[in-house]
Amino acid sequence: MRIRVKPSRRRPDRITLNLASMIDVTFLLLIYFLVTTVLAKQEDRLSPTLQTESESASGELSDFQPQIVKVMNIDGAPGYQLGPNVFRTKEDLARTLGGLPKTAGVFIHVHNDLPVGFAVAAIQAARDAGFDQVTYVPAK
């Protein structure tokens, strides 16, 4: 930005500013912020898929029982537990999950002492069974 005194007959001490360079910098900053803005959904913010109903029209609370698949060591071997049922393979789990209602979703609760592959297999089995809402719950 260049500041100079321009001689004038009316005002001898009039100062003029060349604003072209400031406008250039402003547009460059605008373009920089537009280009570097991330418009994709952030993966570190997972939305919970659990939805409950407060009260129905009759005044009764809805009977909400989520499907919970526990991935843990059962009798010394990795397995999947859905209620009282125990499954050793992903295919058996997917077959059983296929017969359950899909609206409530499914929770995959994984214990600490298992490899990641078993957790991924349980999530994939739930997806293969037709569940859209699959929530991963790590062990604490």
Secondary structure, 3 states (H helix, E strand, C coil): CCEEECCCCCCCCCEEECCHHHHHHHHHHHHHHHHHCCCCCCCCCCCCCCCCCCCCCCCCCCCCCCEEEEEEEECCEEEEEECCEEECCHHHHHHHHCCCCCCCCEEEEECCCCCHHHHHHHHHHHHHCCCCCEEEEECC
